[in-house]
Amino acid sequence: MNRQVDANTVAAVTAGHVPFLFLVQLDFSLPLRVCSAPYDVEWNGYTWSGIGMLGNIEPIQEQGSLEATGVSLTLSGVPSELVAASLAEHYQGRGCQIWFAPLRADLQLAVQPIRLFFGRMDTMSTEVGETAVITIAAESRMVDWQRARARRYNNEDQQSRYPSDRGFEYVPQMVEKQLMWGR
């Protein structure tokens, strides 16, 4: 897949030494925004908590065909209040986004971060010891492409999606109706 990259981004990533960081957003009931820097970063109107070592982000792969891919990421050194929230909350199907951001020499954002992954959280494992480690597997939104859609051609299903539409209102009456043609 070709992506349009502006000249500033090309210059930032082709320099001799390119400091960078990853930004990760996990959409729990209160979104968790962390970055791989050892300090907090302001971007896009939010403060991204610097947890130092983000842990590990599995290589993100793109497919040229309509194929679902996923990613696994590990958060290490997670504060205990975030561990408690992650264990108590329903997270499956919630959003997961990962951005790559090249930095200037003063370790500030050089250009707008590039979104590498946009999908949904699937599974999570938590290891609590001296420090907490959370491993999250996320799946691409293309996984939904393979799921069957359960839609019905009846008034109730139509009303759930379009409350003011009356197109299927008389369908139940027409099911067993006998019509006389040609007389």
C-alpha positions in Angstrom: 0.0 0.0 0.0 1.4 3.4 -0.9 1.2 6.2 1.6 1.6 9.8 1.0 4.5 11.2 3.1 5.3 14.9 3.2 8.8 16.2 2.6 9.3 17.1 6.3 8.6 13.5 7.4 11.0 12.2 4.7 13.7 14.5 5.9 13.1 13.6 9.6 13.4 9.8 9.0 16.3 9.9 6.6 18.6 11.9 8.8 21.8 10.4 10.1 20.5 9.9 13.6 16.7 9.6 14.1 15.4 9.6 17.7 11.8 8.4 17.7 9.1 7.2 20.0 5.9 5.2 19.8 2.5 6.5 20.9 -0.1 4.0 21.9 -3.8 4.6 22.7 -5.9 1.9 24.3 -9.6 2.7 24.5 -10.6 1.5 28.0 -13.5 3.4 29.6 -10.9 6.0 30.3 -8.5 5.9 27.4 -4.9 4.9 28.2 -2.4 7.0 26.3 1.2 6.0 26.7 4.5 6.7 24.9 7.9 5.0 24.8 9.7 8.2 26.0 10.8 8.4 29.7 8.9 11.7 29.9 5.3 12.8 29.1 4.6 14.1 25.6 1.9 16.6 24.6 0.3 15.8 21.2 -3.1 16.1 19.6 -4.6 17.8 22.7 -3.6 15.0 25.1 -0.8 14.2 27.5 0.8 10.8 26.6 2.3 9.3 29.7 5.9 8.4 29.3 6.4 5.0 30.8 10.0 4.7 29.6 10.2 1.3 28.1 6.9 0.7 26.4 8.0 -2.9 26.3 7.7 -4.5 23.0 5.7 -3.9 19.8 5.6 -6.8 17.5 6.5 -5.8 13.9 3.3 -4.5 12.2 2.7 -6.0 8.8 0.5 -4.8 6.0 -1.0 -7.0 3.4 -1.7 -6.0 -0.2 -4.8 -8.3 -0.2 -7.9 -8.1 1.9 -6.4 -10.0 4.8 -6.7 -9.4 8.5 -3.5 -8.8 10.5 -2.8 -8.2 14.1 -0.2 -6.9 16.5 1.0 -7.8 19.9 2.4 -5.2 22.3 3.8 -5.3 25.8 3.5 -2.6 28.4 6.1 -3.0 31.2 6.4 -1.1 34.4 2.7 -0.4 34.5 1.4 1.4 37.6 -0.8 -0.7 39.9 -3.9 1.5 39.4 -3.8 0.8 35.6 -3.4 -2.9 36.3 -6.5 -3.0 38.5 -8.4 -1.1 35.8 -7.3 -3.4 33.0 -8.3 -6.5 35.0 -11.7 -5.2 36.0 -12.9 -3.9 32.7 -14.4 -5.4 29.5 -11.8 -4.5 26.9 -12.4 -6.9 23.9 -13.4 -5.0 20.8 -12.2 -1.6 22.1 -9.9 0.5 20.0 -6.1 0.2 19.9 -4.0 2.7 17.9 -0.2 2.9 17.5 1.7 5.9 16.0 5.4 6.3 15.1 6.9 9.8 15.8 10.4 10.9 14.7 11.9 13.5 17.1 14.1 16.5 16.7 17.5 16.8 18.4 15.8 18.4 21.4 13.6 15.3 21.7 10.4 17.0 20.7 8.1 15.9 17.9 9.6 16.7 14.5 6.5 16.1 12.4 3.0 14.8 12.9 3.2 11.2 14.1 2.3 8.5 11.5 -0.4 6.0 12.4 1.0 2.5 12.0 -2.0 0.5 13.3 -5.7 1.0 14.0 -7.6 -2.0 15.3 -9.3 -3.6 18.3 -8.1 -5.2 21.4 -8.6 -8.9 21.5 -6.8 -10.7 24.3 -4.8 -9.5 27.3 -2.5 -11.2 29.8 -1.2 -9.6 33.0 1.8 -10.6 35.0 2.2 -9.0 38.4 5.5 -9.2 40.2 7.9 -6.5 41.3 6.6 -4.6 38.2 3.5 -5.3 36.2 3.7 -6.4 32.6 0.6 -6.3 30.4 0.6 -8.1 27.0 -2.2 -7.1 24.6 -3.0 -8.7 21.3 -5.0 -6.5 18.9 -6.6 -7.4 15.6 -7.1 -5.4 12.5 -10.5 -4.1 11.7 -10.4 -6.4 8.7 -11.4 -9.2 11.0 -15.0 -7.9 10.8 -14.9 -8.4 7.0 -15.1 -12.2 7.6 -17.9 -12.1 10.2 -21.4 -12.8 9.1 -24.0 -10.0 9.4 -27.2 -11.0 11.2 -29.8 -8.8 9.5 -33.4 -9.6 9.1 -35.9 -8.2 6.6 -38.5 -7.4 9.2 -39.9 -4.3 10.9 -38.1 -4.8 14.2 -34.7 -5.0 12.6 -35.4 -2.0 10.4 -36.6 0.0 13.4 -33.5 -0.8 15.4 -31.4 0.8 12.7 -33.8 3.5 11.2 -36.5 4.3 13.8 -38.6 6.5 11.5 -38.6 4.2 8.5 -41.9 2.3 7.9 -40.8 0.3 4.8 -41.2 -3.1 6.5 -44.2 -2.3 8.6 -46.7 -4.5 6.6 -44.3 -7.4 5.8 -45.8 -9.8 8.5 -49.3 -9.4 6.9 -48.0 -10.2 3.4 -46.3 -13.5 4.3 -49.4 -15.7 4.0 -51.5 -13.4 1.9 -53.1 -15.0 -1.2 -53.4 -12.6 -4.1 -55.8 -13.1 -7.1 -54.1 -12.2 -10.4 -55.8 -11.7 -13.7 -59.5 -11.7 -12.9 
